Amino acid sequence: MAKFERPQKQNPLQLAINQHTFPAKSIARFTNLDGRVDLRMKALKTTRRAKPTDKIFCARRAWDHGSEVKFIKKVENEFQDLAELILTGQVKTLDRQKTHIVNLFYVLWMIREQIREQPGKDAVLAGVLPGDLWSRDEEEKLEKAGLAFTRGNVLPARVLNGINIRIQVGHYLREFPIAHWGIVHAANAEFIVPDWPKLAFVPITPTLALLNSAVNQKLHSRAVGIVNEQLRQASRRYFFARDFATCP
């Protein structure tokens, strides 16, 4: 994992450091009685139990605090509200507005994972004369307030990433519209969760997921196994599940 810029000692402004690429609340729906999931590391070929707060699920201060607590949390909260309605059976089909909520969530998951893997570097602003430098405390107060800042004529990578998250979300939704999500239930089997959404698949619980270009349906063990194998192959570093023993 790439190095990150640590905040001031004891992080007095409580700036976001561990930033989930897939929400902790979503991971928690896959935990077993011990509050953990089965986690498989692909390169090491090892399996361990992990809490939703495990750092493996997080980028480390890869985008600014304002993007984390404002834009990202808004998208996550809207999706989690919708997920609960689907879980309780209050929503059985997704209209245009609900589809947009899922699209935002899916694309945001993809972009955050890309930034985690390639966080980028500070950017020199061409044609901009160096200005006054802020103190570290002043920088953090600006970040806490959700404001961008420069260091002379240099834009810190996490500030740039926060800006790019919004830009890229809009770009993906315009260029690659995701038009239809079906609600799929797993019967006699459970889904795994990949570390990034290469496939148009959004897991909600071990037996409930959203699948693009699908009708609402029940998938039996063999079909779940096909989906899971595609998700294993698509994962770059890891994948997880409630219990791999129930995942064909």
C-alpha positions as CSV (number, residue, x, y, z in Angstrom):
1,M,0.0,0.0,0.0
2,A,1.3,3.5,-0.9
3,K,2.6,5.8,1.8
4,F,0.3,8.5,2.9
5,E,0.7,11.9,4.5
6,R,0.0,11.6,8.2
7,P,-2.0,14.4,9.9
8,Q,-0.7,16.3,12.9
9,K,0.1,14.3,16.0
10,Q,-3.0,12.7,17.5
11,N,-5.0,14.0,14.5
12,P,-6.6,16.8,16.5
13,L,-9.2,17.6,13.7
14,Q,-10.1,14.0,13.3
15,L,-9.4,14.0,9.6
16,A,-10.4,10.9,7.6
17,I,-7.5,8.5,7.3
18,N,-8.8,4.9,6.7
19,Q,-11.1,5.4,3.8
20,H,-13.1,2.4,2.7
21,T,-13.4,1.6,-1.0
22,F,-16.4,-0.6,-0.3
23,P,-18.4,0.7,2.8
24,A,-17.9,-0.9,6.2
25,K,-21.7,-1.0,6.5
26,S,-21.9,-3.2,3.4
27,I,-19.1,-5.4,4.6
28,A,-20.8,-5.8,7.9
29,R,-23.8,-7.5,6.2
30,F,-21.5,-10.3,5.3
31,T,-20.0,-10.9,8.7
32,N,-20.6,-14.2,10.6
33,L,-21.4,-14.5,14.3
34,D,-17.9,-13.4,15.2
35,G,-18.3,-10.1,13.4
36,R,-15.8,-11.1,10.7
37,V,-15.7,-12.2,7.1
38,D,-13.7,-14.8,5.3
39,L,-10.9,-13.0,3.4
40,R,-8.9,-14.6,0.7
41,M,-5.6,-13.0,-0.4
42,K,-5.0,-14.0,-4.0
43,A,-1.3,-13.6,-4.4
44,L,-0.5,-15.3,-1.1
45,K,-3.3,-17.9,-1.5
46,T,-4.1,-17.5,2.2
47,T,-7.4,-17.1,4.0
48,R,-8.1,-15.2,7.3
49,R,-10.9,-13.7,9.2
50,A,-11.3,-9.9,9.0
51,K,-13.4,-7.3,10.6
52,P,-15.2,-4.7,8.4
53,T,-12.8,-2.1,9.9
54,D,-9.7,-4.0,8.7
55,K,-7.2,-1.8,6.9
56,I,-7.2,-4.2,3.9
57,F,-10.5,-2.7,2.9
58,C,-9.2,0.9,3.0
59,A,-7.2,3.4,1.2
60,R,-5.1,5.6,3.5
61,R,-5.9,9.3,3.2
62,A,-5.9,8.9,-0.5
63,W,-8.5,11.7,-1.0
64,D,-9.4,14.8,1.1
65,H,-11.6,14.8,4.1
66,G,-14.2,17.0,2.6
67,S,-14.8,14.5,-0.3
68,E,-15.0,11.6,2.2
69,V,-17.5,13.1,4.6
70,K,-19.6,15.1,2.1
71,F,-19.8,13.7,-1.4
72,I,-18.8,10.1,-0.7
73,K,-20.9,9.7,2.4
74,K,-24.0,11.2,0.7
75,V,-23.7,8.6,-2.1
76,E,-23.2,5.8,0.4
77,N,-26.1,6.9,2.6
78,E,-28.5,7.0,-0.2
79,F,-27.5,3.6,-1.4
80,Q,-27.6,2.1,2.1
81,D,-31.2,3.5,2.6
82,L,-32.1,1.8,-0.7
83,A,-30.4,-1.4,0.2
84,E,-32.5,-1.6,3.4
85,L,-35.7,-1.1,1.4
86,I,-34.7,-3.9,-0.9
87,L,-33.8,-6.2,2.0
88,T,-37.2,-5.6,3.7
89,G,-39.1,-6.1,0.4
90,Q,-40.4,-2.6,0.3
91,V,-38.6,-2.1,-3.1
92,K,-38.9,-4.9,-5.6
93,T,-38.0,-3.0,-8.8
94,L,-35.7,0.0,-9.4
95,D,-37.2,3.0,-11.1
96,R,-35.0,5.7,-12.8
97,Q,-34.2,7.5,-9.5
98,K,-33.3,4.3,-7.7
99,T,-31.2,3.1,-10.6
100,H,-29.3,6.4,-10.5
101,I,-28.5,5.8,-6.8
102,V,-27.1,2.4,-7.6
103,N,-25.1,3.7,-10.6
104,L,-23.5,6.4,-8.4
105,F,-22.6,3.8,-5.7
106,Y,-21.2,1.4,-8.3
107,V,-19.1,3.9,-10.1
108,L,-17.8,5.5,-6.8
109,W,-16.7,2.0,-5.7
110,M,-14.8,1.6,-8.9
111,I,-13.1,5.0,-8.8
112,R,-12.1,4.7,-5.1
113,E,-10.5,1.3,-5.8
114,Q,-8.6,2.8,-8.8
115,I,-7.3,5.6,-6.6
116,R,-6.3,3.2,-3.9
117,E,-4.2,1.2,-6.4
118,Q,-2.8,4.3,-8.1
119,P,-3.1,7.3,-5.8
120,G,-1.1,9.6,-8.0
121,K,1.2,12.5,-7.1
122,D,1.1,16.1,-6.2
123,A,0.4,18.3,-9.3
124,V,2.2,21.5,-10.3
125,L,-0.3,24.1,-11.5
126,A,1.1,25.3,-14.8
127,G,1.0,29.1,-15.3
128,V,0.3,29.7,-11.6
129,L,2.8,31.7,-9.6
130,P,3.7,30.2,-6.2
131,G,1.6,31.8,-3.5
132,D,2.0,31.9,0.3
133,L,2.4,28.6,2.1
134,W,-0.1,27.6,4.8
135,S,1.1,26.1,8.0
136,R,0.3,22.5,8.6
137,D,-2.5,23.4,11.1
138,E,-4.0,25.9,8.6
139,E,-4.0,23.3,5.8
140,E,-5.8,20.8,8.1
141,K,-8.4,23.4,9.1
142,L,-9.0,24.2,5.4
143,E,-9.3,20.4,4.7
144,K,-11.7,19.9,7.6
145,A,-13.9,22.7,6.3
146,G,-14.0,20.9,2.9
147,L,-11.9,23.5,1.1
148,A,-9.1,22.8,-1.4
149,F,-5.7,24.3,-0.8
150,T,-2.3,24.6,-2.6
151,R,1.2,24.6,-1.4
152,G,2.6,27.5,-3.4
153,N,1.6,26.4,-6.9
154,V,1.4,22.6,-6.0
155,L,-1.9,20.8,-5.5
156,P,-1.5,17.9,-3.0
157,A,-2.4,14.5,-4.5
158,R,-5.3,13.9,-2.1
159,V,-6.9,17.2,-2.9
160,L,-6.6,16.5,-6.6
161,N,-8.0,13.0,-6.0
162,G,-11.0,14.5,-4.2
163,I,-11.7,16.8,-7.2
164,N,-11.2,13.9,-9.6
165,I,-13.6,11.7,-7.8
166,R,-16.5,14.0,-8.6
167,I,-15.2,14.6,-12.2
168,Q,-14.8,10.9,-12.9
169,V,-18.1,9.9,-11.4
170,G,-19.8,12.3,-13.8
171,H,-17.6,11.0,-16.7
172,Y,-18.5,7.4,-16.1
173,L,-22.2,8.0,-15.8
174,R,-22.2,10.0,-19.1
175,E,-19.9,7.7,-21.1
176,F,-20.9,4.3,-19.7
177,P,-24.5,4.5,-18.7
178,I,-25.7,1.5,-16.6
179,A,-29.3,1.3,-17.6
180,H,-30.8,-1.6,-15.7
181,W,-30.3,-3.5,-12.4
182,G,-32.0,-6.7,-11.5
183,I,-32.5,-8.0,-8.0
184,V,-31.1,-11.5,-7.7
185,H,-31.4,-13.9,-4.8
186,A,-29.0,-16.9,-4.3
187,A,-30.7,-20.2,-3.3
188,N,-28.7,-22.8,-1.5
189,A,-25.5,-20.9,-2.0
190,E,-23.9,-17.5,-1.2
191,F,-22.1,-14.7,-3.1
192,I,-18.5,-13.6,-2.7
193,V,-17.5,-9.9,-2.8
194,P,-14.6,-8.8,-5.1
195,D,-12.2,-6.0,-4.2
196,W,-13.3,-3.9,-7.1
197,P,-16.3,-4.0,-9.4
198,K,-15.0,-5.0,-12.8
199,L,-18.3,-6.8,-13.3
200,A,-21.6,-4.9,-13.0
201,F,-22.4,-6.6,-9.7
202,V,-23.3,-4.9,-6.4
203,P,-23.6,-7.3,-3.4
204,I,-26.0,-6.5,-0.6
205,T,-26.0,-9.6,1.5
206,P,-24.5,-13.1,1.1
207,T,-27.7,-14.1,-0.7
208,L,-28.9,-10.8,-2.3
209,A,-27.2,-8.7,-5.0
210,L,-27.9,-6.3,-7.9
211,L,-26.8,-7.5,-11.3
212,N,-26.8,-5.3,-14.4
213,S,-28.8,-6.4,-17.5
214,A,-30.6,-9.0,-15.4
215,V,-34.2,-9.5,-14.6
216,N,-35.3,-10.1,-11.0
217,Q,-34.6,-13.8,-10.4
218,K,-33.4,-16.6,-8.1
219,L,-30.1,-18.1,-8.9
220,H,-29.5,-21.7,-7.8
221,S,-26.1,-23.1,-6.7
222,R,-24.7,-23.7,-10.2
223,A,-25.5,-20.2,-11.4
224,V,-24.1,-18.7,-8.2
225,G,-21.0,-20.7,-8.7
226,I,-20.6,-19.2,-12.2
227,V,-21.0,-15.6,-10.9
228,N,-18.6,-16.3,-8.0
229,E,-15.9,-17.6,-10.4
230,Q,-16.2,-14.5,-12.5
231,L,-15.9,-12.4,-9.4
232,R,-12.8,-14.3,-8.2
233,Q,-11.1,-13.8,-11.5
234,A,-12.0,-10.1,-11.6
235,S,-10.6,-9.5,-8.1
236,R,-7.1,-8.1,-8.1
237,R,-5.8,-8.6,-4.6
238,Y,-8.5,-10.2,-2.5
239,F,-12.2,-11.2,-2.2
240,F,-14.3,-12.0,0.8
241,A,-17.5,-13.8,1.8
242,R,-19.5,-14.6,4.9
243,D,-18.2,-18.2,4.7
244,F,-16.3,-19.6,1.8
245,A,-17.7,-23.1,2.6
246,T,-21.1,-21.9,1.3
247,C,-19.7,-20.2,-1.9
248,P,-19.5,-22.5,-4.9
